[in-house]
């Protein structure tokens, strides 16, 4: 049995080498379908890891009070106009919300188009400037790589100090330690006391190209009306999360002046709820990727089947000779079937390599976190094998059913 299998594999390899151009074209056809599958799954895996990583770093025991609910904000037909969360709102909330074992962070974005200067060097106008309090880093899962975080006294005394993103080491501070250096924003000088760990970028929102300032200092620089503030609450233990949420809703409803029958005119989102929503969205994207890839692979399998049928026709006389020498039907069918499987696996290997390259390149250009797409690789191996099985079955059966006398007469 094994000697027969080895013989069929040898014959299949000889046939592949003897028809090299056709084999290359067939392998490319399979590879295109597999590349589409692997590339899409690789990119989606990188996207999901990046987004969920950003939210997961906040922990499962945090929640945010924001202007709109996530679902309302993404459904224009249902969207209602909620008042902005003003500085007065956040100040009152911080004073009134006294839930045990919790920390409240307040922040706002002054601009996303700032220019930062250091001596004679200057960045492009693409730096985000945020005003924060001393709890912002802990509540948002942001770490300081070198230096220190703001202290309570930095915030209360309005010290001209700042934290900068890791990308500043690549442009503004090449070969220079940024710590204790003085930068300038809008003509105001700040001492760098810390460099943040890299968090990457998501949908053009570069987390590593930003400057964090004490809240009141940032407010004195950015005085546009209708600035919307963000409130993030973190509890020390997840078992206190529900109680903290209820207390936060009651407190903010009082601040908003809502009566008991009125709906909330603000949103509240938990970080783990956002992760679950993102996972469900990427789940739909995975289904879409499979549908697109299956359509592509279906076309590849039809092409492979047609090529193998042409091969059976061209080798009709060879089939007749083999049958005349005593080859059985299963030997003939096994030979063509193995040839199809080998071609399919070659296409699968090239498709996996190309798919990882394409998907990884797309992820890199989008600043997503690339990971080895094991799911995509396993799916590609199984898919390429099934494609070869489906495409090779009919040509192998047709070859096995050839009449040896008629085959020997074939010209």
C-alpha positions in Angstrom: 0.0 0.0 0.0 2.7 2.4 1.0 4.8 1.5 -2.0 1.9 2.2 -4.2 1.3 5.6 -2.5 5.0 6.5 -2.9 4.9 5.5 -6.6 1.8 7.7 -7.2 3.5 10.6 -5.4 6.6 10.2 -7.6 4.5 10.0 -10.8 2.5 13.1 -9.7 5.7 15.0 -9.0 7.1 14.0 -12.4 3.9 15.1 -14.1 4.1 18.5 -12.2 7.7 19.0 -13.3 6.9 17.9 -16.9 4.2 20.6 -17.2 5.9 23.4 -15.3 4.2 26.4 -16.9 0.7 24.9 -16.4 1.6 24.0 -12.8 2.8 27.5 -12.0 -0.4 29.0 -13.4 -2.5 26.6 -11.4 -0.6 27.2 -8.2 -1.0 31.0 -8.8 -4.7 30.6 -9.2 -5.0 28.7 -5.9 -2.6 31.2 -4.3 -4.8 34.2 -5.2 -7.8 32.8 -3.4 -5.7 31.8 -0.3 -3.9 35.1 -0.3 -7.3 36.9 -0.2 -8.4 34.8 2.8 -5.1 35.1 4.8 -4.6 38.8 4.1 -8.1 39.8 5.2 -8.0 37.6 8.3 -4.5 38.9 9.2 -5.6 42.5 8.8 -8.7 41.9 10.9 -6.7 40.2 13.6 -4.4 43.1 13.8 -7.3 45.6 13.9 -9.1 43.7 16.6 -5.9 43.3 18.8 -5.1 47.0 18.5 -8.6 48.3 19.3 -9.3 45.8 22.1 -5.8 46.4 23.5 -6.4 50.1 23.7 -9.6 49.6 25.7 -8.3 46.6 27.7 -5.4 48.6 29.0 -8.0 50.7 30.9 -9.1 47.6 32.8 -12.5 46.1 33.4 -13.2 48.3 36.5 -13.5 51.6 34.7 -16.3 53.5 33.1 -16.7 56.8 31.3 -19.3 59.6 31.5 -19.6 61.1 28.0 -21.9 63.3 26.0 -23.6 60.5 24.1 -24.1 56.8 24.5 -22.0 54.7 22.1 -25.1 53.3 20.3 -26.7 56.7 19.9 -23.6 58.3 18.7 -23.3 55.8 15.9 -27.0 55.9 14.9 -27.7 59.2 13.3 -31.5 58.6 13.1 -31.7 58.1 16.8 -29.2 60.8 17.8 -30.5 63.6 20.1 -28.7 66.7 21.0 -27.2 66.3 24.4 -25.6 69.3 26.1 -21.8 69.2 26.2 -20.1 68.1 29.4 -18.8 71.5 30.5 -16.1 72.4 32.9 -18.7 73.4 35.5 -20.3 69.9 35.2 -17.0 68.1 35.7 -15.9 70.3 38.6 -19.3 69.8 40.3 -19.0 66.0 39.7 -15.5 65.8 41.1 -16.7 67.6 44.3 -19.9 65.7 44.8 -18.9 62.2 43.7 -17.4 60.6 46.8 -17.8 56.9 46.2 -15.4 54.8 48.3 -12.3 53.2 46.6 -12.7 55.2 43.4 -10.6 57.8 41.5 -12.0 60.4 39.0 -10.0 61.7 36.1 -11.0 64.8 34.1 -9.6 65.6 30.7 -10.2 67.5 27.5 -8.6 67.9 24.1 -7.4 71.5 23.5 -6.3 70.9 20.0 -5.1 68.2 17.6 -3.0 70.6 15.4 -0.4 72.1 17.8 3.1 72.9 16.9 5.7 72.0 19.5 9.1 73.8 19.6 12.4 72.9 21.2 15.2 75.4 20.6 15.4 75.7 16.8 13.4 72.5 16.1 9.7 72.5 15.5 7.2 69.7 14.8 4.5 69.7 12.1 1.1 71.1 13.3 -0.3 67.6 14.1 0.3 67.3 17.8 -2.7 66.7 20.2 -2.6 68.7 23.4 -4.7 67.4 26.3 -5.5 69.0 29.7 -5.7 66.3 32.4 -5.7 65.9 36.2 -3.4 63.6 38.3 -5.7 60.5 37.9 -5.8 60.5 34.0 -2.9 58.1 33.4 -4.0 55.5 35.9 -7.6 55.6 34.8 -6.8 55.2 31.1 -4.1 52.6 31.5 -1.4 54.9 30.3 2.1 54.2 31.6 5.1 56.5 32.0 8.2 55.0 30.3 10.7 57.4 31.9 10.3 60.3 34.3 7.2 60.7 36.5 3.5 61.4 36.4 1.8 64.6 37.5 1.4 65.0 41.2 -1.6 66.5 43.0 0.5 69.6 43.6 1.4 69.9 39.9 -2.3 70.1 39.1 -3.3 72.3 42.0 -0.4 74.8 41.6 -0.8 74.9 37.8 2.9 74.1 37.3 4.2 74.5 33.8 5.2 70.9 33.4 4.2 68.4 30.7 4.2 64.7 29.7 5.0 63.9 26.0 4.4 60.9 23.8 7.2 58.6 22.7 7.2 59.8 19.1 8.9 63.1 20.2 12.1 61.0 20.7 12.1 60.3 17.0 11.7 63.9 15.7 12.0 66.7 18.1 14.6 65.1 20.4 16.8 63.0 18.1 19.7 61.6 20.1 18.7 63.8 23.1 17.1 62.8 26.4 13.8 64.8 26.5 13.6 64.7 30.4 14.0 68.1 32.0 14.1 69.9 28.6 11.9 72.9 28.0 9.4 72.9 25.1 7.2 75.7 23.8 3.5 75.5 22.9 1.8 78.7 21.7 4.7 80.6 23.2 4.2 79.0 26.7 7.2 77.1 28.0 6.9 73.7 29.7 9.4 71.4 31.4 9.2 67.8 30.3 8.9 65.6 33.4 7.9 62.3 31.7 7.8 60.4 28.5 4.8 58.1 27.9 5.0 54.5 26.8 4.2 53.9 23.2 0.5 53.1 22.5 0.5 53.3 18.7 -2.2 54.8 16.5 -5.7 53.8 15.7 -7.6 55.3 12.7 -5.1 58.1 12.4 -5.3 59.0 16.1 -1.7 58.8 17.1 -1.4 58.2 20.8 2.3 58.7 20.7 2.2 62.3 19.3 0.5 64.2 22.1 1.4 66.5 25.0 -0.4 66.3 28.4 -0.7 69.4 30.4 -2.1 70.2 33.9 -5.8 70.8 33.5 -6.0 74.5 34.5 -2.9 75.4 32.5 -4.4 73.9 29.4 -7.7 75.7 30.0 -5.9 79.0 30.2 -4.4 78.3 26.7 -7.5 76.9 25.0 -10.5 79.0 25.7 -12.8 78.1 22.8 -16.5 77.9 23.8 -18.3 74.6 24.0 -15.3 72.5 24.9 -16.5 69.0 25.8 -14.8 67.4 28.8 -14.4 63.7 29.6 -14.9 62.0 33.0 -13.4 58.6 33.7 -13.9 56.7 36.9 -11.9 53.8 38.2 -12.8 51.7 41.2 -10.2 49.6 43.0 -12.2 46.4 42.8 -14.6 45.3 40.1 -17.2 44.3 42.7 -17.7 48.0 43.4 -18.3 48.9 39.8 -22.1 48.6 39.7 -22.5 50.7 42.8 -20.1 53.3 41.5 -22.0 53.5 38.2 -25.3 54.0 39.9 -23.9 56.6 42.2 -22.3 58.4 39.2 -25.6 58.4 37.3 -27.5 59.9 40.2 -24.8 62.5 40.9 -24.6 63.6 37.2 -28.4 63.7 36.9 -28.5 66.1 39.8 -25.8 68.2 38.2 -27.8 68.3 35.0 -30.9 69.3 36.8 -33.0 66.3 35.5 -36.3 65.4 37.2 -37.1 61.7 37.9 -39.1 61.2 34.7 -36.6 62.7 32.3 -34.1 60.5 30.4 -30.4 60.9 30.8 -28.9 63.6 28.6 -25.5 62.0 28.8 -23.9 58.6 28.2 -22.1 56.1 30.4 -19.9 53.4 28.9 -17.9 50.6 30.6 -14.6 49.7 29.1 -15.5 46.0 29.0 -18.8 46.8 27.3 -16.9 48.6 24.5 -14.6 45.6 24.1 -17.6 43.2 23.8 -19.1 45.6 21.2 -15.9 45.7 19.2 -15.6 42.0 19.3 -19.1 41.6 17.9 -18.4 44.1 15.1 -15.1 42.4 14.1 -17.1 39.1 14.2 -19.3 40.4 11.4 -16.2 41.5 9.5 -14.8 38.0 9.8 -18.0 36.6 8.3 -17.7 39.1 5.5 -14.1 38.1 4.9 -15.0 34.4 4.7 -17.8 35.1 2.2 -15.4 37.2 0.0 -12.7 34.6 0.3 -15.0 31.7 -0.4 -16.2 33.4 -3.6 -12.6 33.8 -4.7 -11.6 30.3 -3.8 -14.7 28.9 -5.6 -13.4 30.5 -8.8 -10.0 29.0 -8.1 -11.4 25.5 -7.6 -13.3 25.7 -10.9 -10.1 26.8 -12.7 -8.1 24.0 -11.1 -10.7 21.4 -12.0 -10.7 22.6 -15.7 -6.9 22.5 -15.8 -6.9 18.9 -14.4 -9.6 17.9 -16.9 -7.4 19.2 -19.7 -4.5 17.2 -18.2 -6.6 14.0 -18.2 -7.6 14.6 -21.9 -3.9 15.2 -22.9 -2.7 12.1 -21.0 -5.5 9.7 -22.3 -2.9 7.6 -24.2 -0.7 7.4 -21.0 -3.8 6.2 -19.0 -4.4 3.5 -21.6 -0.8 2.3 -21.4 -1.0 2.1 -17.6 -4.3 0.2 -17.7 -2.9 -2.2 -20.3 0.0 -2.9 -18.0 -2.4 -3.8 -15.2 -3.0 -0.5 -13.4 -6.3 -0.6 -11.5 -8.9 2.2 -11.4 -8.0 3.3 -7.9 -4.3 3.5 -9.0 -5.2 5.8 -11.9 -7.6 7.9 -9.9 -5.1 8.1 -7.0 -2.4 9.4 -9.3 -4.5 12.3 -10.6 -6.0 13.0 -7.2 -2.6 13.2 -5.5 -1.4 15.5 -8.3 -4.3 17.8 -7.7 -3.7 17.8 -3.9 0.0 18.5 -4.3 -0.8 21.5 -6.6 -3.4 22.7 -4.1 -1.0 22.5 -1.2 1.7 24.4 -3.2 -0.8 27.1 -3.9 -1.8 27.1 -0.2 1.8 27.6 0.9 2.4 30.5 -1.5 -1.0 31.9 -0.7 -0.2 31.9 3.1 3.1 33.6 2.5 1.7 36.3 0.2 -1.4 36.7 2.5 0.7 37.3 5.6 2.9 39.8 3.7 -0.1 41.7 2.3 -2.1 41.6 5.5 1.0 42.5 7.6 1.8 45.4 5.3 -1.7 46.7 5.4 -1.6 46.4 9.2 1.7 48.2 9.4 0.5 51.1 7.2 -2.5 51.4 9.5 -0.3 51.3 12.6 -2.1 48.2 13.9 -0.4 45.6 16.1 0.6 42.7 13.8 0.5 39.2 15.3 1.1 35.8 13.6 -2.3 34.9 12.2 -2.5 31.3 13.3 -6.3 31.1 12.6 -5.7 32.4 9.1 -2.9 29.9 8.5 -4.9 26.9 9.8 -8.0 28.1 7.8 -5.8 28.4 4.6 -4.3 24.9 5.0 -7.7 23.3 5.4 -9.3 25.4 2.6 -6.5 24.7 0.1 -6.8 20.9 0.9 -10.6 20.9 0.5 -10.3 22.9 -2.7 -7.9 20.3 -4.1 -10.2 17.5 -2.9 -13.3 19.0 -4.5 -11.4 20.0 -7.7 -9.5 16.8 -8.1 -12.3 14.3 -7.5 -14.1 14.6 -10.8 -10.9 14.6 -13.0 -9.6 11.6 -11.1 -12.9 9.7 -11.5 -13.0 10.5 -15.2 -9.4 9.3 -15.6 -10.2 6.0 -13.8 -13.2 5.4 -16.0 -11.3 5.7 -19.3 -11.6 2.6 -21.5 -8.0 1.2 -22.1 -8.7 0.2 -25.7 -10.1 3.6 -26.7 -7.4 5.3 -24.7 -4.6 3.4 -26.6 -6.2 4.5 -29.9 -6.3 8.2 -28.8 -4.1 10.5 -30.8 
